[in-house]
């Protein structure tokens, strides 16, 4: 039993390495800034500075830029947990969400113009790991309805060991537009050039989980029908026949995108 538990902890520690948000699909044409949220990489030190062991915060915010509910740990690259090393995808720090814990921040029209709570909610299945480096990047999209709203990430799980929660690092945002259909093509965004934010120095693209709503898709104009994620890639890391962006169907016949 102890051996099985150790393997399970190691699997969770690797599979839940990175959740990357790159929303939103907005109707407004107001200028917004694309890129990291405030302290989106969790590299801004708390008031007491970074400590070598995980710092646990409950209730009020102790991570600059973020509001915390429940038990959230600020972890460091190379930190050990039992017999494994915790993976921080980029930089030196990330956060880990305990059972039913959440972390969020208020975003405003002047800087980000995005809405989540009260307007959209989506759960990402992190059971399958696609990246050999032990983490995956995900993109979600939603329709903004207010000038100011709360963006929140929550761990809905109740693990026997709460230290097996998902690790969150590098949270960014991008305003998306649905391109006009070209005169000689009835397909919208047929070249996949319009899509979610992609972090520099990320060689595995961005995963797009199932989303059957064409109006709030991270790939404008398209619905993701797959039970498994598909991957949004660019020519910096992949061979793209034309233009800069493309879609990789990761799971063979299970990989499905569509549009009406």
C-alpha positions as CSV (number, residue, x, y, z in Angstrom):
1,X,0.0,0.0,0.0
2,X,2.8,2.4,0.8
3,X,4.4,1.8,-2.6
4,X,1.1,2.4,-4.4
5,X,0.5,5.6,-2.5
6,X,4.0,6.8,-3.4
7,X,3.4,6.2,-7.1
8,X,0.1,7.9,-6.9
9,X,1.6,11.0,-5.3
10,X,4.4,11.1,-8.0
11,X,1.8,10.8,-10.8
12,X,-0.3,13.6,-9.4
13,X,2.7,15.8,-8.8
14,X,3.7,15.4,-12.5
15,X,0.3,15.5,-14.2
16,X,-0.9,18.6,-12.5
17,X,2.2,20.6,-13.1
18,X,0.8,23.6,-15.0
19,X,-2.6,25.1,-15.7
20,X,-2.3,28.0,-18.1
21,X,-5.2,30.3,-18.8
22,X,-5.3,32.4,-21.9
23,X,-8.9,33.7,-22.1
24,X,-11.1,35.7,-23.5
25,X,-13.4,36.2,-26.4
26,X,-14.5,39.8,-26.2
27,X,-17.1,41.8,-28.2
28,X,-15.6,45.2,-27.3
29,X,-12.9,46.7,-29.4
30,X,-11.3,48.7,-26.5
31,X,-7.6,48.3,-26.1
32,X,-6.4,45.7,-23.6
33,X,-3.0,44.4,-22.7
34,X,-2.1,40.9,-23.7
35,X,0.2,39.0,-21.4
36,X,0.6,38.0,-17.7
37,X,-1.9,39.0,-15.1
38,X,-0.7,41.0,-12.1
39,X,1.9,38.7,-10.6
40,X,0.7,36.0,-13.0
41,X,4.0,34.1,-12.7
42,X,4.0,34.3,-8.8
43,X,7.5,35.7,-8.8
44,X,6.7,38.8,-6.8
45,X,7.8,38.1,-3.2
46,X,5.3,38.3,-0.3
47,X,5.8,40.9,2.4
48,X,8.0,38.5,4.4
49,X,9.9,37.4,1.3
50,X,10.2,33.9,-0.1
51,X,11.0,31.1,2.2
52,X,12.7,27.8,1.5
53,X,9.8,25.6,2.6
54,X,6.3,26.0,1.2
55,X,4.5,28.9,2.8
56,X,0.8,28.2,3.5
57,X,-1.8,30.9,3.3
58,X,-5.4,30.7,4.5
59,X,-8.0,33.3,4.2
60,X,-6.6,36.8,3.5
61,X,-4.2,37.3,0.6
62,X,-0.5,36.8,1.3
63,X,0.5,36.4,-2.4
64,X,0.8,39.8,-4.1
65,X,-2.0,40.4,-6.6
66,X,-4.1,37.4,-5.6
67,X,-6.9,36.7,-3.1
68,X,-6.8,33.3,-1.5
69,X,-9.5,31.0,-0.1
70,X,-8.6,27.8,1.7
71,X,-5.1,26.4,1.8
72,X,-2.8,27.6,-1.0
73,X,0.9,26.9,-1.0
74,X,3.6,29.0,-2.5
75,X,6.2,26.5,-3.7
76,X,9.7,26.9,-5.1
77,X,11.5,25.1,-8.0
78,X,13.4,22.1,-6.8
79,X,11.3,21.8,-3.6
80,X,11.1,18.2,-2.4
81,X,7.9,16.4,-1.3
82,X,8.6,12.9,-0.1
83,X,10.6,11.2,-2.8
84,X,9.8,13.5,-5.6
85,X,10.8,17.0,-6.8
86,X,8.0,19.5,-7.5
87,X,7.9,20.9,-11.0
88,X,7.7,24.6,-11.6
89,X,7.3,25.1,-15.4
90,X,9.0,28.5,-15.6
91,X,10.7,30.8,-13.2
92,X,11.3,29.9,-9.5
93,X,7.9,29.9,-7.9
94,X,4.3,28.7,-8.4
95,X,1.2,28.0,-6.3
96,X,-0.5,24.8,-5.3
97,X,-4.2,24.6,-4.6
98,X,-5.3,22.4,-1.6
99,X,-8.6,20.7,-1.3
100,X,-11.5,23.0,-2.4
101,X,-9.0,25.9,-2.3
102,X,-9.1,28.8,-4.8
103,X,-7.0,31.8,-5.9
104,X,-8.2,34.7,-7.9
105,X,-8.0,38.4,-8.6
106,X,-10.2,41.3,-9.8
107,X,-9.5,42.4,-13.4
108,X,-10.7,45.6,-14.9
109,X,-11.5,47.2,-18.3
110,X,-8.5,49.6,-18.1
111,X,-6.0,46.8,-18.1
112,X,-7.6,43.4,-19.0
113,X,-11.3,43.7,-19.7
114,X,-12.3,40.1,-18.8
115,X,-15.0,38.4,-16.9
116,X,-15.4,34.9,-15.5
117,X,-17.4,34.5,-12.3
118,X,-21.1,34.9,-13.0
119,X,-20.5,34.7,-16.7
120,X,-18.6,31.5,-17.5
121,X,-17.2,28.5,-15.8
122,X,-15.3,25.5,-17.2
123,X,-13.6,22.5,-15.6
124,X,-10.3,21.2,-17.1
125,X,-9.6,17.5,-16.9
126,X,-5.9,17.2,-15.9
127,X,-5.7,13.4,-15.8
128,X,-3.9,13.0,-19.1
129,X,-0.4,14.4,-19.4
130,X,0.7,15.4,-22.9
131,X,4.0,17.1,-22.1
132,X,7.2,15.1,-21.4
133,X,8.4,17.8,-19.1
134,X,5.7,17.1,-16.5
135,X,3.3,19.9,-17.1
136,X,0.8,21.1,-19.7
137,X,-0.4,24.6,-20.8
138,X,-4.2,25.1,-21.2
139,X,-6.3,27.8,-22.8
140,X,-9.9,28.7,-21.8
141,X,-12.1,31.4,-23.3
142,X,-15.2,33.3,-22.2
143,X,-17.4,36.2,-23.2
144,X,-16.8,39.4,-21.2
145,X,-19.9,41.0,-19.9
146,X,-18.7,43.5,-17.3
147,X,-16.0,46.1,-17.0
148,X,-14.8,44.5,-13.7
149,X,-15.2,41.0,-12.5
150,X,-13.4,38.3,-10.5
151,X,-11.2,35.6,-12.1
152,X,-10.9,32.5,-10.0
153,X,-9.1,29.1,-10.2
154,X,-10.5,26.4,-7.9
155,X,-9.4,22.9,-7.1
156,X,-12.7,21.0,-6.8
157,X,-11.0,17.8,-5.7
158,X,-10.9,16.2,-2.2
159,X,-7.7,14.1,-2.2
160,X,-6.8,12.0,0.8
161,X,-3.5,13.9,0.8
162,X,-4.2,17.6,0.2
163,X,-0.6,18.3,-0.9
164,X,-1.5,16.5,-4.2
165,X,-3.5,19.5,-5.5
166,X,-2.7,21.1,-8.9
167,X,0.2,23.4,-9.3
168,X,-0.6,26.7,-11.1
169,X,2.0,28.9,-12.8
170,X,2.1,31.6,-15.4
171,X,-1.4,33.0,-15.9
172,X,-1.9,35.2,-18.9
173,X,-4.7,36.7,-20.9
174,X,-5.3,37.7,-24.5
175,X,-8.2,39.4,-26.2
176,X,-9.5,37.3,-29.1
177,X,-11.4,38.3,-32.3
178,X,-13.3,36.1,-34.8
179,X,-11.8,37.0,-38.2
180,X,-14.1,37.9,-41.0
181,X,-14.7,35.1,-43.5
182,X,-12.7,35.6,-46.7
183,X,-14.6,36.1,-49.9
184,X,-13.4,32.9,-51.4
185,X,-13.8,30.7,-48.3
186,X,-16.9,30.1,-46.1
187,X,-14.7,28.9,-43.2
188,X,-14.0,31.3,-40.5
189,X,-10.4,31.4,-39.1
190,X,-9.6,28.5,-41.5
191,X,-5.8,29.1,-41.2
192,X,-6.0,29.1,-37.3
193,X,-4.0,32.3,-37.1
194,X,-6.3,33.8,-34.4
195,X,-6.0,31.9,-31.2
196,X,-5.0,32.0,-27.5
197,X,-1.9,33.5,-25.9
198,X,1.3,31.4,-26.2
199,X,4.2,31.9,-23.8
200,X,7.7,32.5,-25.1
201,X,10.1,29.5,-24.8
202,X,7.2,27.0,-24.5
203,X,7.9,24.2,-27.0
204,X,4.7,22.2,-26.6
205,X,2.0,24.7,-27.7
206,X,-1.3,25.2,-25.8
207,X,-4.0,22.6,-25.1
208,X,-7.6,23.4,-25.9
209,X,-10.0,21.4,-23.8
210,X,-13.5,20.4,-25.0
211,X,-15.7,23.4,-25.7
212,X,-18.9,22.9,-27.7
213,X,-19.8,26.6,-27.7
214,X,-18.5,28.3,-30.9
215,X,-19.2,31.8,-29.4
216,X,-16.8,31.2,-26.4
217,X,-14.0,29.2,-28.0
218,X,-10.3,29.8,-27.4
219,X,-10.0,29.0,-31.2
220,X,-12.3,31.6,-32.7
221,X,-14.8,30.2,-35.1
222,X,-14.3,26.6,-34.1
223,X,-15.7,24.2,-31.5
224,X,-13.5,21.6,-29.8
225,X,-15.5,18.4,-29.8
226,X,-12.9,16.0,-28.6
227,X,-13.1,14.2,-25.3
228,X,-9.3,14.8,-25.2
229,X,-7.6,18.1,-25.8
230,X,-6.2,19.3,-29.1
231,X,-3.0,21.4,-29.3
232,X,-2.6,24.9,-30.7
233,X,1.0,25.3,-32.0
234,X,3.1,27.9,-33.8
235,X,5.9,27.9,-36.3
236,X,8.5,28.8,-33.7
237,X,8.5,25.2,-32.6
238,X,6.6,23.2,-35.2
239,X,6.6,22.9,-39.0
240,X,3.6,24.9,-40.1
241,X,2.9,24.7,-43.9
242,X,1.5,28.2,-44.2
243,X,1.3,31.1,-41.8
244,X,2.3,30.9,-38.2
245,X,-0.3,28.9,-36.4
246,X,-1.8,25.4,-36.7
247,X,-3.8,22.7,-34.8
248,X,-2.5,19.3,-33.9
249,X,-5.1,16.5,-33.3
250,X,-3.3,14.6,-30.5
251,X,-5.6,11.6,-30.1
252,X,-6.2,10.3,-33.6
253,X,-9.8,9.8,-34.4
254,X,-10.7,11.2,-30.9
255,X,-9.3,14.6,-32.0
256,X,-12.2,16.7,-33.4
257,X,-12.7,20.4,-34.2
258,X,-15.7,21.7,-36.2
259,X,-17.6,24.7,-37.2
260,X,-21.0,25.3,-38.9
